[in-house]
Amino acid sequence: QVQLVESGGGLVQAGGSLTLSCAAPGDIFYYMAWFRQAPGQEREFVGGIAWNGDSTDYADSVKGRFTISRDNAKNTAYLQMNSLEPEDTAAYYCAASRRYTPGRFPRNYPYWGQGTQVTVSS
């Protein structure tokens, strides 16, 4: 069973920045994405990136503040989060798919990380 390994969460003040990493040891996925889930809410799509890095997709709530990138030599994806807001507080999950266009639905991603907490204080 492939397990994605996340790191980089933590506590930050509003307006600050954090970078999350997601490693896929020994495996390569065509599409990698980030989701988040706040207490009592459904898991929501944050953004995704295709193999070549040229195709990205972002939720409207993070567009212009978050950037996804990947280093295929390291089998790692990154989520750079700038101008963080208290509303960004959630557990962030990395997800991966071998499909070309898995879209924004969690059910289309068979592989998941354990989650990392991001807390933004006001």
Rosetta blueprint (number, residue, H / E / L):
1 Q L
2 V L
3 Q L
4 L E
5 V E
6 E E
7 S E
8 G L
9 G L
10 G E
11 L E
12 V E
13 Q E
14 A L
15 G L
16 G L
17 S L
18 L E
19 T E
20 L E
21 S E
22 C E
23 A E
24 A L
25 P L
26 G L
27 D L
28 I L
29 F L
30 Y L
31 Y E
32 M E
33 A E
34 W E
35 F E
36 R E
37 Q E
38 A L
39 P L
40 G L
41 Q L
42 E L
43 R L
44 E E
45 F E
46 V E
47 G E
48 G E
49 I E
50 A E
51 W L
52 N L
53 G L
54 D L
55 S L
56 T E
57 D E
58 Y E
59 A L
60 D L
61 S L
62 V L
63 K L
64 G L
65 R L
66 F E
67 T E
68 I E
69 S E
70 R E
71 D E
72 N L
73 A L
74 K L
75 N L
76 T E
77 A E
78 Y E
79 L E
80 Q E
81 M E
82 N L
83 S L
84 L L
85 E L
86 P H
87 E H
88 D H
89 T L
90 A E
91 A E
92 Y E
93 Y E
94 C E
95 A E
96 A E
97 S E
98 R L
99 R L
100 Y L
101 T L
102 P L
103 G L
104 R L
105 F L
106 P H
107 R H
108 N H
109 Y L
110 P L
111 Y E
112 W E
113 G E
114 Q L
115 G L
116 T E
117 Q E
118 V E
119 T E
120 V E
121 S E
122 S L
